[in-house]
């Protein structure tokens, strides 16, 4: 069984621990966006790989 690691869309670190989150893109609902605690706290921008939506 292949296990896929979830990564932060902004910085690329593997998501684990408190403060991380994943959610479907609020615009297209197709791509899963991952955010690490540091990027969430510092409002580092992310971009949806499907529709190009950019968010804080």
Backbone as a printed PyTorch tensor [residue, N CA C, xyz], in Angstrom:
tensor([[[  0.8440,  -1.1730,   0.0000],
         [  0.0000,   0.0000,   0.0000],
         [  0.8920,   1.2410,   0.0000]],

        [[  0.6360,   2.1470,  -0.9180],
         [  1.4100,   3.3800,  -1.0550],
         [  0.7960,   4.4710,  -0.1800]],

        [[  1.6120,   5.0670,   0.6570],
         [  1.1360,   6.1450,   1.5180],
         [  1.6430,   7.4750,   0.9690]],

        [[  0.7370,   8.3870,   0.7360],
         [  1.0890,   9.7000,   0.2010],
         [  1.2240,  10.6750,   1.3640]],

        [[  2.3570,  11.3580,   1.4280],
         [  2.5570,  12.3610,   2.4680],
         [  1.8850,  13.6580,   2.0540]],

        [[  1.1520,  14.2240,   2.9490],
         [  0.5690,  15.5460,   2.7080],
         [  1.6370,  16.5870,   2.9970]],

        [[  1.7160,  17.5850,   2.1330],
         [  2.7240,  18.6410,   2.2710],
         [  2.0580,  20.0070,   2.2460]],

        [[  2.7280,  20.9640,   2.8570],
         [  2.2610,  22.3470,   2.8720],
         [  2.3770,  22.9070,   1.4440]],

        [[  1.3190,  23.5240,   0.9660],
         [  1.3350,  24.1010,  -0.3810],
         [  2.2710,  25.2980,  -0.4800]],

        [[  2.5770,  25.9390,   0.6210],
         [  3.4230,  27.1320,   0.5940],
         [  4.9130,  26.8070,   0.6710]],

        [[  5.3050,  25.9710,   1.6410],
         [  6.7390,  25.7340,   1.8570],
         [  7.1750,  24.2990,   1.5610]],

        [[  6.2380,  23.3800,   1.4400],
         [  6.5650,  22.0170,   1.0570],
         [  6.9170,  21.0570,   2.1780]],

        [[  6.8730,  21.4900,   3.4320],
         [  7.1870,  20.5730,   4.5290],
         [  6.0700,  19.5430,   4.6900]],

        [[  6.4330,  18.3800,   5.2250],
         [  5.4520,  17.3290,   5.4970],
         [  4.5550,  17.8020,   6.6350]],

        [[  3.2420,  17.6420,   6.4590],
         [  2.2980,  18.0870,   7.4800],
         [  2.1860,  17.0510,   8.5880]],

        [[  2.4630,  17.4810,   9.8050],
         [  2.2910,  16.6440,  10.9890],
         [  2.2520,  17.5490,  12.2080]],

        [[  1.6070,  17.1090,  13.2430],
         [  1.5770,  17.8680,  14.4860],
         [  0.4470,  18.8750,  14.5630]],

        [[  0.4370,  19.5740,  15.6820],
         [ -0.6010,  20.5740,  15.9480],
         [ -0.4440,  21.7840,  15.0410]],

        [[ -1.5770,  22.3690,  14.6800],
         [ -1.5600,  23.5940,  13.8950],
         [ -1.5810,  23.3990,  12.3940]],

        [[ -1.4540,  22.1440,  11.9240],
         [ -1.5120,  21.8940,  10.4850],
         [ -2.9620,  21.6660,  10.0630]],

        [[ -3.2380,  21.8890,   8.7960],
         [ -4.5930,  21.6750,   8.3050],
         [ -4.5730,  21.3190,   6.8220]],

        [[ -5.6070,  20.6480,   6.3760],
         [ -5.8450,  20.4110,   4.9500],
         [ -7.3130,  20.7200,   4.6840]],

        [[ -7.5850,  21.2600,   3.5020],
         [ -8.9610,  21.5990,   3.1450],
         [ -9.0790,  21.6360,   1.6300]],

        [[-10.2940,  21.4560,   1.1340],
         [-10.5330,  21.5710,  -0.3020],
         [-10.5050,  23.0410,  -0.6910]],

        [[-10.0290,  23.3120,  -1.8860],
         [ -9.9800,  24.6810,  -2.3820],
         [-11.3730,  25.3040,  -2.2820]],

        [[-11.4880,  26.4860,  -1.6640],
         [-12.7990,  27.1170,  -1.5240],
         [-13.3960,  27.5910,  -2.8490]],

        [[-12.5830,  27.6910,  -3.9000],
         [-13.0770,  28.1470,  -5.1910],
         [-13.5610,  26.9930,  -6.0700]],

        [[-12.6800,  26.0090,  -6.3070],
         [-13.0380,  24.9240,  -7.2300],
         [-13.4690,  23.6350,  -6.5170]],

        [[-13.0220,  23.4450,  -5.2790],
         [-13.3860,  22.2450,  -4.5330],
         [-12.7370,  20.9740,  -5.0470]],

        [[-11.7470,  21.0850,  -5.9110],
         [-11.1030,  19.9090,  -6.5010],
         [ -9.7780,  19.5730,  -5.8310]],

        [[ -8.9440,  20.5590,  -5.5880],
         [ -7.6070,  20.3320,  -5.0280],
         [ -7.6470,  20.3990,  -3.5040]],

        [[ -6.8080,  19.5970,  -2.8690],
         [ -6.6330,  19.6600,  -1.4290],
         [ -5.4490,  20.5720,  -1.1390]],

        [[ -5.6780,  21.5330,  -0.2810],
         [ -4.6370,  22.4920,   0.0890],
         [ -4.1710,  22.1510,   1.4950]],

        [[ -2.8560,  22.0490,   1.6580],
         [ -2.2720,  21.7660,   2.9610],
         [ -1.5310,  22.9770,   3.4780]],

        [[ -1.6320,  23.2010,   4.7870],
         [ -0.9670,  24.3570,   5.3930],
         [ -0.2900,  23.9230,   6.6850]],

        [[  0.9860,  24.2590,   6.8220],
         [  1.7050,  23.9610,   8.0600],
         [  1.4250,  25.0820,   9.0680]],

        [[  1.7530,  24.8270,  10.3170],
         [  1.4930,  25.8030,  11.3810],
         [  2.2390,  27.1130,  11.1460]],

        [[  3.4990,  27.0340,  10.6910],
         [  4.2910,  28.2540,  10.4820],
         [  3.6890,  29.1210,   9.3730]],

        [[  3.3480,  28.5070,   8.2490],
         [  2.7950,  29.2820,   7.1250],
         [  1.4220,  29.8520,   7.4610]],

        [[  0.6250,  29.1130,   8.2220],
         [ -0.6740,  29.6400,   8.6660],
         [ -0.4640,  30.8450,   9.5680]],

        [[  0.4500,  30.7120,  10.5370],
         [  0.7000,  31.7750,  11.5060],
         [  1.2370,  33.0400,  10.8370]],

        [[  2.0760,  32.8730,   9.8280],
         [  2.7060,  34.0110,   9.1540],
         [  1.9530,  34.4570,   7.8950]],

        [[  0.8050,  33.8450,   7.6220],
         [ -0.0290,  34.1780,   6.4550],
         [  0.7500,  34.1070,   5.1460]],

        [[  1.5710,  33.0650,   5.0030],
         [  2.3240,  32.8540,   3.7650],
         [  1.3330,  32.4570,   2.6720]],

        [[  1.3880,  33.0820,   1.5070],
         [  0.4320,  32.7790,   0.4350],
         [  0.5330,  31.3410,  -0.0770]],

        [[ -0.5910,  30.8230,  -0.5400],
         [ -0.6450,  29.5170,  -1.1930],
         [ -1.3810,  29.6820,  -2.5120]],

        [[ -1.2550,  28.6920,  -3.3850],
         [ -1.9250,  28.7340,  -4.6830],
         [ -2.5340,  27.3710,  -4.9810]],

        [[ -3.7900,  27.3440,  -5.4270],
         [ -4.4630,  26.1080,  -5.8000],
         [ -3.8780,  25.5960,  -7.1040]],

        [[ -3.5400,  24.3130,  -7.1280],
         [ -2.9500,  23.7130,  -8.3260],
         [ -3.9660,  23.4960,  -9.4480]],

        [[ -5.2330,  23.5320,  -9.1240],
         [ -6.2820,  23.3020, -10.1310],
         [ -6.7780,  24.5910, -10.7810]],

        [[ -7.1550,  25.5640,  -9.9630],
         [ -7.7800,  26.7780, -10.5180],
         [ -6.9490,  28.0410, -10.3740]],

        [[ -5.8380,  27.9640,  -9.6150],
         [ -4.9640,  29.1230,  -9.4680],
         [ -5.3590,  30.0990,  -8.3770]],

        [[ -6.4070,  29.7970,  -7.6060],
         [ -6.7960,  30.6690,  -6.5010],
         [ -5.6190,  30.8860,  -5.5740]],

        [[ -5.4060,  32.1300,  -5.1790],
         [ -4.3410,  32.4330,  -4.2230],
         [ -4.9690,  32.9290,  -2.9340]],

        [[ -4.4010,  32.4780,  -1.8410],
         [ -4.9490,  32.8840,  -0.5420],
         [ -3.8360,  33.0930,   0.4710]],

        [[ -4.1990,  33.6910,   1.5720],
         [ -3.2300,  33.9690,   2.6250],
         [ -2.8930,  32.7420,   3.4540]]])
